[in-house]
Amino acid sequence: MLDISRIKAIGLDLDDTLWPIWPVITRAEAQMLDFLQPRAPAAAAVFADPARRQALRQEVVRGNPDLSHNMSVLRLESLRAALRQSGEDVGLAQAAFDVFFECRMQVQLYDDALPALVYLAARYPIVAVSNGNADIHRVGIGRHFAANMSAHVFGVGKPDVRIFHAAAQAAGVAPHEVLHVGDDPALDVLGGLNAGMQTVWVNRGGHDWQHEAQPHASVTDLRQLCTLLADSG
């Protein structure tokens, strides 16, 4: 059961918790391909083919295992590898990435996300805890957060307890005083539990829970989370 009296800060996932991520990635990759196609058609063909794109990504990770948590550098190095292997201008990689990244920041928040951020930020310091590369300030929601703990900046990602503990430290509280909220059972819920936090699973898709360890609460959206905290408080 959730103990509201313990909560002094909120850890909050971003992708698929505040907005659906795959429509964003699909649009961003399409924009990147539109940029590459007239300038580097062979490299564009690699990124247009899911199997070839995934094989290239795995090749880059094998050669640079320290990049596995850094989505931005991983994509940039994949672009460079595709251009290099295609005999095309490697200098195009940064510009192609910039096109992708600009579009990646153009997210569509779930209807419940912004009202929930306003509600929660008025009551707790919120720390973004994400394995993705979204910039909360470029997305336009940075004012609601006390801090942003991203895997590509911190150096490790969820479910490593170190990123959760760093988030607690950024909020100025102990790990057991954080309520971590997110959609991913393994990364968010089990990761948060292992870090000594209370957790709430945001289960927008109506999925069954598949793990022995349980979240302290489950909600279908962030509106329900706010109601849960208000009712329990």
C-alpha positions in Angstrom: 0.0 0.0 0.0 1.1 3.5 -0.8 2.2 5.5 2.3 1.6 9.2 1.3 3.1 10.5 4.5 6.6 9.3 3.3 6.5 11.1 0.0 8.6 14.2 -0.2 9.5 14.2 -3.9 8.3 12.6 -7.2 10.5 10.8 -9.7 8.8 10.8 -13.1 9.5 8.9 -16.3 9.0 10.8 -19.5 8.5 8.7 -22.7 5.2 6.8 -22.7 4.4 8.3 -19.3 3.9 11.9 -20.3 3.6 11.4 -24.0 3.5 8.4 -26.5 7.0 8.0 -27.8 6.7 5.9 -31.0 4.7 8.5 -33.0 7.4 11.0 -32.1 10.2 8.7 -33.2 8.4 7.7 -36.4 8.0 11.4 -37.4 11.5 12.3 -36.4 13.0 9.4 -38.4 10.9 10.4 -41.4 12.2 13.9 -41.2 15.8 12.6 -40.9 15.3 10.4 -44.0 13.9 13.3 -46.0 17.1 15.2 -45.2 19.4 12.3 -46.1 17.7 11.1 -49.2 18.9 13.8 -51.7 22.3 14.1 -50.0 23.3 10.5 -49.1 20.8 8.1 -50.7 22.8 4.9 -49.7 22.9 5.8 -46.0 19.2 6.8 -46.2 18.4 3.4 -47.6 20.1 1.8 -44.5 17.9 3.8 -42.1 14.8 3.2 -44.2 15.2 -0.6 -43.8 14.4 -1.7 -40.2 16.5 -4.8 -40.3 19.6 -3.0 -41.7 19.1 -0.1 -39.3 18.9 -2.5 -36.3 22.0 -4.4 -37.5 24.0 -1.2 -37.8 22.9 -0.1 -34.3 24.0 -3.4 -32.8 27.3 -3.1 -34.6 27.9 0.4 -33.1 27.0 -0.8 -29.6 29.3 -3.8 -29.9 32.1 -1.4 -30.9 31.2 1.1 -28.2 29.4 -0.7 -25.3 29.7 2.4 -23.2 27.2 4.2 -25.5 24.3 1.8 -24.9 22.7 4.2 -22.5 23.2 7.3 -24.6 20.5 7.5 -27.2 21.8 10.7 -28.8 25.4 9.6 -29.3 24.3 6.2 -30.3 22.2 7.6 -33.1 24.9 10.0 -34.2 27.5 7.3 -34.3 25.1 5.1 -36.3 24.6 7.9 -38.8 28.4 8.3 -39.1 28.8 4.5 -39.6 26.2 4.4 -42.3 27.7 7.3 -44.2 31.2 5.9 -43.8 30.2 2.4 -45.0 28.2 3.9 -47.9 31.2 6.1 -49.0 29.2 9.2 -48.5 29.9 12.4 -46.6 30.4 11.6 -42.9 30.1 15.3 -42.2 26.3 15.1 -42.9 25.8 13.0 -39.7 25.5 15.9 -37.3 23.1 17.8 -39.5 21.0 14.7 -40.0 20.9 14.1 -36.2 20.0 17.8 -35.6 17.0 17.3 -37.9 15.9 14.2 -36.0 16.5 15.8 -32.6 14.5 18.9 -33.4 11.5 16.8 -34.4 12.0 14.4 -31.4 11.3 17.4 -29.1 7.9 18.0 -30.7 5.9 15.7 -28.5 2.2 15.5 -28.0 1.4 15.3 -24.3 -1.3 13.0 -23.1 -4.3 15.0 -22.1 -3.8 14.2 -18.4 -0.1 15.0 -18.4 0.1 18.8 -18.1 -2.7 19.2 -15.5 -0.9 16.4 -13.5 2.4 18.2 -13.7 0.8 21.4 -12.5 -0.8 19.6 -9.6 2.2 17.6 -8.5 4.7 20.4 -8.9 2.7 22.6 -6.5 3.1 19.9 -3.9 6.4 18.1 -4.5 9.7 18.7 -6.2 9.6 16.6 -9.4 12.7 15.0 -10.9 12.6 13.6 -14.5 14.2 10.2 -14.6 14.6 9.0 -18.1 16.6 6.6 -20.3 15.6 8.7 -23.3 17.1 11.9 -24.7 14.1 14.2 -24.4 15.0 17.7 -23.2 12.3 18.8 -20.8 13.0 22.5 -21.5 12.9 22.1 -25.3 9.7 20.1 -24.9 8.3 23.0 -23.0 7.6 21.5 -19.5 10.9 22.3 -17.7 9.3 24.8 -15.4 7.5 22.0 -13.6 10.6 20.1 -12.7 13.2 20.6 -10.0 15.8 18.6 -11.8 16.3 16.3 -14.8 18.2 13.0 -14.5 18.9 11.6 -17.9 20.8 8.4 -18.6 22.9 10.0 -21.4 24.0 12.8 -19.0 24.3 10.8 -15.8 26.2 7.8 -17.4 23.9 4.9 -16.4 20.2 4.3 -17.0 17.3 2.7 -15.3 17.0 0.2 -13.7 20.4 0.9 -12.2 19.8 2.1 -8.6 22.4 4.8 -9.0 20.3 6.9 -11.3 17.4 6.7 -8.8 19.6 7.6 -5.9 21.0 10.5 -7.9 17.4 11.7 -8.5 16.6 11.6 -4.8 19.8 13.5 -4.1 18.9 16.1 -6.7 15.5 16.6 -5.0 17.2 16.9 -1.6 15.5 13.9 -0.1 16.3 10.2 0.9 15.4 7.5 -1.6 12.6 6.1 0.6 11.0 9.6 0.5 10.6 9.4 -3.3 7.6 8.2 -5.2 8.8 7.0 -8.6 6.1 7.0 -11.3 6.5 5.4 -14.7 5.1 3.1 -17.4 7.8 0.4 -17.6 7.5 -2.5 -15.2 11.2 -3.4 -15.2 12.8 0.0 -15.6 10.5 2.1 -13.5 8.7 -0.1 -11.0 11.3 -2.8 -10.3 14.2 -0.3 -10.6 12.5 2.1 -8.2 11.7 -0.7 -5.7 15.3 -1.9 -5.8 16.4 1.7 -5.1 14.2 1.7 -1.9 11.5 4.0 -3.3 7.7 3.7 -3.4 6.5 3.2 -7.0 3.4 3.8 -9.1 2.9 1.9 -12.3 1.2 4.0 -15.1 -0.6 1.2 -17.0 -2.3 3.1 -19.8 -2.7 -0.1 -21.9 -4.5 -2.3 -19.4 -1.7 -4.8 -19.2 -1.4 -7.6 -16.7 1.4 -7.3 -14.1 4.0 -10.1 -14.7 6.4 -9.8 -11.8 6.5 -11.1 -8.3 7.4 -7.7 -6.7 4.4 -5.4 -6.8 4.2 -1.6 -7.3 2.7 0.3 -4.4 -0.2 1.4 -6.7 -1.2 1.2 -10.3 -3.1 3.9 -12.3 -4.4 4.1 -15.8 -3.3 7.7 -16.2 -1.8 10.6 -14.3 -5.2 12.1 -13.5 -5.9 9.0 -11.5 -2.5 9.4 -9.8 -3.4 12.9 -8.6 -6.7 11.7 -7.3 -5.0 8.8 -5.5 -2.6 11.3 -3.8 -5.4 13.7 -2.9 -7.6 11.1 -1.5 -4.8 9.4 0.5 -3.6 12.8 1.7 
